[in-house]
């Protein structure tokens, strides 16, 4: 959990205004948590971790586009094809359940 999500959770505990509480919860669940998750996956990819080492209990598909964008930005790599190729290979080796795979990859299996 990063500082902004911890700060949001503290704010949620303090707020009494129901409308504000719902807005904060929505922002936390729709924006902050997916961004932190994507960054964590991208960081694990660059550190050489397998997907299963990074996420052991995933039940929803991560925002793979966000993960890829973070990977490219994190290392400042200009050659997108090399990163895409390495990331695609990493995903295939992860042997993800169909509900976790990127859209369009539901029928891809490791070789």
C-alpha positions in Angstrom: 0.0 0.0 0.0 1.4 3.4 -0.9 1.1 6.7 0.9 -1.9 7.9 -1.1 -4.0 4.8 -0.5 -3.1 4.9 3.2 -4.0 8.6 3.3 -7.3 7.9 1.6 -8.1 5.1 4.1 -7.4 7.5 7.0 -9.6 10.1 5.4 -12.4 7.5 5.0 -12.3 6.7 8.7 -12.6 10.4 9.6 -15.3 11.5 7.3 -18.9 11.6 8.4 -20.3 12.9 5.1 -21.8 9.9 3.3 -21.5 11.5 -0.1 -17.9 12.3 0.4 -17.2 8.9 1.8 -18.7 7.2 -1.3 -16.6 9.5 -3.6 -13.4 8.6 -1.6 -14.2 4.9 -1.7 -14.9 5.1 -5.4 -11.6 6.9 -6.1 -9.7 4.4 -3.9 -11.2 1.3 -5.6 -11.3 2.6 -9.2 -8.1 4.6 -9.4 -5.6 4.2 -6.6 -5.8 0.4 -6.0 -5.5 -0.6 -9.7 -2.6 1.8 -10.2 -0.7 0.5 -7.1 -1.4 -3.1 -8.3 -0.1 -2.3 -11.8 3.0 -0.7 -10.4 3.6 -3.7 -8.2 3.4 -6.1 -11.1 5.6 -3.9 -13.3 8.2 -3.6 -10.5 8.1 -7.4 -10.0 8.6 -7.9 -13.8 11.7 -5.7 -13.8 13.0 -7.5 -10.7 12.7 -10.9 -12.4 9.9 -12.2 -10.3 7.3 -14.6 -11.7 3.7 -13.5 -11.8 2.8 -16.1 -9.1 5.5 -14.6 -6.8 4.0 -11.2 -7.2 0.3 -12.0 -6.9 -0.7 -15.3 -5.2 -4.4 -14.6 -4.7 -5.5 -12.6 -7.7 -9.1 -13.1 -8.6 -9.5 -10.2 -11.1 -7.7 -9.2 -14.3 -5.1 -6.5 -13.7 -5.1 -3.5 -16.0 -2.4 -4.9 -18.3 -2.2 -1.8 -20.5 -1.3 0.2 -17.3 1.3 -2.4 -16.4 2.9 -2.2 -19.8 2.9 1.7 -19.7 4.6 1.6 -16.3 7.2 -0.8 -17.5 8.1 1.4 -20.4 8.1 4.5 -18.4 9.9 3.0 -15.4 13.1 2.2 -17.3 12.7 4.9 -20.0 13.0 2.4 -22.8 12.5 3.7 -26.3 12.4 0.4 -28.1 8.9 -0.7 -27.4 9.1 -3.9 -29.4 11.8 -5.4 -27.1 9.8 -4.6 -24.0 6.6 -5.9 -25.5 8.4 -9.1 -26.6 9.9 -9.7 -23.1 6.6 -8.9 -21.4 4.6 -11.2 -23.7 7.0 -14.0 -23.1 6.8 -13.4 -19.3 3.0 -13.5 -19.5 3.0 -16.8 -21.5 5.4 -18.3 -19.0 3.1 -17.2 -16.1 0.5 -19.7 -17.3 -2.4 -17.5 -16.2 -5.9 -18.7 -15.7 -8.1 -17.4 -18.6 -9.8 -14.8 -16.3 -6.5 -13.2 -15.5 -5.1 -13.1 -19.0 -5.1 -9.9 -21.1 -8.1 -9.5 -23.3 -7.5 -11.5 -26.5 -5.2 -13.9 -24.8 -7.9 -16.1 -23.3 -7.0 -19.0 -25.7 -3.2 -18.7 -25.5 -1.4 -21.4 -23.6 2.3 -21.8 -22.8 4.4 -23.8 -25.2 
